[in-house]
């Protein structure tokens, strides 16, 4: 399959504009930054530690933001029939997917970097290579999950309904792991739980690369790719 950089760039610019102007999508990074700021200002520092605030912000940004930037634009384009026009033009599926993912990933990375000082964490306490790899991978997995939801959704409302239970599971389960051992064990096998554990360990102890963390992240990445390929091969991007 031939890929055209010109077409990928055109899709990139189109999707970037679509994401920035879509309030439903931008609410995730805004909530991530806003909630971290509000909790940092209003709650005691003994409770709202830098690790908790950063982990909370990353969950909202990478998990919620990733799923929403994957599902909502795809569902919106299907609803407005603009996707069908693109798919019947010279743009192929791979060019559309690559051009669509790049702006979402860039936005997730930028916000994840901004969240560090907002959470009150010193920049030199961050293991930046691992932090960026882990959080970007989690964002990429979330985007793929969002695309899977978008493929099976006919419009934005249906995409929102399908996304909500998944968002709650991946964002809330890791937050409650500190109060229940069973939830903690379950969360450790989710990619969102891995991110929380990594951030907590990085800021409280000297973090070393954990084989379980890598295994969990790679397993979720491979599974999300497999399910996405299956959904795409069966229904395409413009399924009814």
C-alpha positions in Angstrom: 0.0 0.0 0.0 1.4 3.4 -1.1 1.3 6.2 1.4 1.3 9.8 0.4 2.9 12.3 2.9 1.0 15.1 1.2 -2.4 13.4 1.9 -1.3 12.4 5.4 -0.4 16.0 6.1 -3.7 17.2 4.7 -5.6 14.8 7.0 -3.4 15.9 9.9 -4.3 19.5 9.4 -8.0 18.7 9.0 -8.1 16.5 12.1 -6.1 19.0 14.2 -8.6 21.8 13.4 -11.5 19.4 14.1 -10.1 18.4 17.5 -9.3 22.0 18.6 -12.7 23.3 17.6 -14.7 20.3 19.1 -15.6 21.2 22.7 -16.7 17.6 23.4 -13.1 16.5 22.7 -11.2 19.4 24.3 -13.1 18.9 27.6 -10.8 16.0 28.5 -7.5 17.9 28.5 -9.2 21.0 30.1 -10.6 18.8 32.8 -7.2 17.2 33.4 -5.6 20.6 33.9 -8.5 22.2 35.7 -9.1 19.4 38.2 -5.4 19.2 39.1 -5.3 22.9 39.7 -8.5 22.9 41.7 -7.5 20.0 43.9 -4.0 21.4 44.4 -5.3 24.7 45.6 -8.3 23.5 47.6 -7.2 20.2 49.2 -4.5 19.6 51.9 -1.0 18.9 50.6 -0.8 15.8 52.8 -3.7 14.3 50.8 -3.1 15.8 47.3 0.5 14.8 46.8 2.3 15.4 43.6 2.1 11.8 42.6 -1.7 11.6 43.2 -2.3 14.9 41.3 -0.1 13.9 38.3 -1.5 10.4 38.1 -5.1 11.8 38.2 -4.3 14.3 35.5 -2.6 11.8 33.2 -5.6 9.4 33.6 -8.0 12.1 32.5 -5.7 13.3 29.6 -4.3 10.0 28.2 -7.2 7.7 28.9 -10.3 9.9 28.6 -8.7 12.3 26.1 -7.4 9.4 23.9 -10.7 7.5 23.8 -12.6 10.7 23.0 -10.2 11.9 20.3 -10.5 8.5 18.7 -14.2 7.9 18.9 -15.9 11.4 18.6 -14.3 12.7 15.4 -14.9 9.4 13.6 -18.5 9.3 14.7 -19.0 12.9 13.8 -17.6 12.4 10.3 -19.8 9.4 9.8 -22.8 11.4 11.1 -22.1 14.2 8.6 -21.2 11.8 5.8 -17.8 13.6 5.3 -15.9 10.4 6.0 -17.6 8.6 3.1 -16.5 11.4 0.8 -12.9 11.0 2.0 -13.0 7.2 1.6 -14.3 7.4 -1.9 -11.6 9.9 -2.9 -7.9 9.1 -3.3 -7.3 9.0 0.4 -6.9 5.4 1.7 -7.6 4.0 5.1 -4.0 3.9 6.3 -3.4 7.5 5.3 -6.6 8.6 7.1 -5.7 6.7 10.3 -2.0 7.9 10.4 -3.0 11.5 9.7 -5.8 11.3 12.4 -3.6 9.7 15.1 -0.7 12.2 14.9 -2.5 15.3 16.2 -4.2 13.3 19.0 -0.8 11.9 20.1 0.8 15.3 20.0 -1.9 16.9 22.1 -1.7 14.1 24.7 2.1 14.4 24.9 2.0 18.2 25.3 -0.7 18.1 28.1 1.1 15.3 29.9 4.3 17.5 30.0 2.3 20.5 31.2 0.7 18.5 34.0 4.0 17.9 35.7 4.6 21.5 36.9 0.9 22.1 37.4 0.8 19.1 39.8 3.7 20.7 41.7 6.2 18.0 40.7 9.8 19.1 40.3 10.9 18.5 36.7 14.1 16.7 37.8 12.1 14.1 39.7 10.6 12.8 36.4 12.2 10.0 34.6 11.4 11.7 31.3 12.2 8.9 28.8 10.1 6.3 30.6 7.4 8.8 31.5 6.9 9.9 27.9 7.0 6.3 26.6 4.5 5.0 29.2 2.1 7.9 29.0 2.3 8.1 25.2 1.7 4.3 24.8 -1.3 4.6 27.1 -2.6 7.5 25.0 -2.1 5.4 21.8 -4.0 2.5 23.3 -6.8 4.8 24.3 -7.0 6.2 20.7 -7.2 2.8 19.2 -10.0 1.9 21.7 -11.7 5.1 20.6 -11.4 4.1 17.0 -13.0 0.8 17.7 -15.9 2.5 19.4 -16.1 5.0 16.5 -16.3 2.1 14.0 -19.3 0.6 15.8 -21.0 4.0 16.4 -23.4 5.7 14.0 -23.2 9.2 15.5 -21.6 11.1 18.4 -24.3 10.4 20.8 -23.9 6.6 20.4 -20.1 7.0 20.6 -20.6 8.9 23.9 -22.9 6.2 25.3 -20.4 3.4 24.3 -17.4 5.3 25.6 -18.8 6.2 29.0 -18.6 2.8 30.8 -15.2 2.2 29.3 -14.0 5.6 30.5 -15.3 5.0 34.0 -13.6 1.6 34.2 -10.2 2.8 33.1 -10.1 6.2 34.9 -11.9 5.3 38.2 -10.6 1.8 39.0 -6.9 2.9 39.4 -8.1 5.8 41.6 -9.8 3.5 44.1 -7.0 0.9 44.3 -5.5 2.6 47.4 -8.6 1.7 49.5 -9.2 -1.9 48.4 -6.6 -4.7 47.8 -8.8 -6.5 45.3 -9.3 -3.4 43.2 -5.5 -2.8 43.4 -4.8 -6.3 42.0 -7.3 -5.8 39.2 -6.0 -2.4 38.4 -2.4 -3.6 38.1 -3.5 -5.6 35.0 -5.0 -2.6 33.2 -2.9 -0.2 31.2 -4.3 2.7 33.2 -3.4 1.1 36.5 0.2 0.5 35.2 0.5 4.3 34.6 -0.7 5.1 38.1 1.7 2.6 39.7 4.6 3.9 37.6 4.0 7.5 38.6 3.6 6.7 42.2 6.8 4.6 42.3 8.7 7.1 40.2 8.0 9.9 42.7 8.2 7.9 46.0 11.1 5.4 45.3 13.8 5.1 42.8 12.0 3.5 39.8 13.5 0.8 37.7 11.8 -0.7 34.7 9.3 -3.3 35.8 8.8 -6.4 33.6 5.1 -6.6 34.7 4.5 -3.0 33.7 6.0 -3.5 30.3 4.1 -6.8 29.8 0.8 -5.3 30.7 1.3 -2.3 28.5 2.4 -4.4 25.5 -0.4 -6.9 26.0 -3.0 -4.1 25.9 -1.3 -2.5 22.9 -1.3 -5.8 20.9 -4.8 -6.6 21.9 -6.1 -3.1 20.9 -4.3 -3.4 17.6 -5.8 -6.8 16.9 -9.3 -5.8 17.8 -9.0 -2.6 15.8 -7.7 -4.5 12.7 -10.6 -7.0 13.1 -13.2 -4.2 13.4 -11.7 -2.3 10.5 -11.5 -5.4 8.2 -15.1 -6.3 9.0 -16.7 -2.9 8.9 -14.2 -0.4 7.6 -14.2 3.1 9.0 -17.6 4.0 7.6 -19.8 1.2 8.9 -23.6 1.7 9.2 
